[in-house]
Amino acid sequence: MQIKNKKKAFVDQILLWMTLIVGFVTLFFMVIDYAAIARVKSNTDLLAQYGARMIALGRDDADIASSMNNMKVNYFADIAGSDILCTETVATAGVNEYQVVLTVSATYTDTRVITYNDTIQSKIAAFNETNSNFINCTLALTAQ
């Protein structure tokens, strides 16, 4: 009788350890996925801050894109000057905006365990130092 009980306990122990290992491996890859998403969000914040500041200083879009390419993570494709799309609203009498707004949007689809379909957006405003107009810019980052 005792031998049969030991065999059942041995099988139960194997199943318990297999379940624990699968659970820990799943949690490990979930943490890796969330860390990658946080890294992409941090990078889009950095690119938005830099881009808004450089547009506010009146720098050329090609120069801004070239500098952004040195700062972006390798997940994203290279940024061209034509990817930075800006519309400028001329200040009217008595209403001066003095503002540059850059919105950087990206999607991250390289997750292993979790399903992440949301768009990552960073929106930064900077003081327009070239004129009193309102400049609204967008930059869409794409995966390589």
VENMOVEN-V482576 format. One record per run of one state. SS is the DSSP state (H for helix, E for strand, C for the rest). FROM is the first residue (numbers start at 0). TO is the last residue. Records with the same first field share a line. If there is no record, write none. Layout:
# VENMOVEN-V482576
SS = FROM-TO + FROM-TO
This chain:
# VENMOVEN-V482576
C = 0-0 + 56-59 + 71-74 + 76-79 + 83-83 + 89-90 + 92-93 + 95-97 + 107-117 + 127-132 + 141-141 + 143-143
H = 1-55 + 60-70 + 80-82
E = 75-75 + 84-88 + 91-91 + 94-94 + 98-106 + 118-126 + 133-140 + 142-142
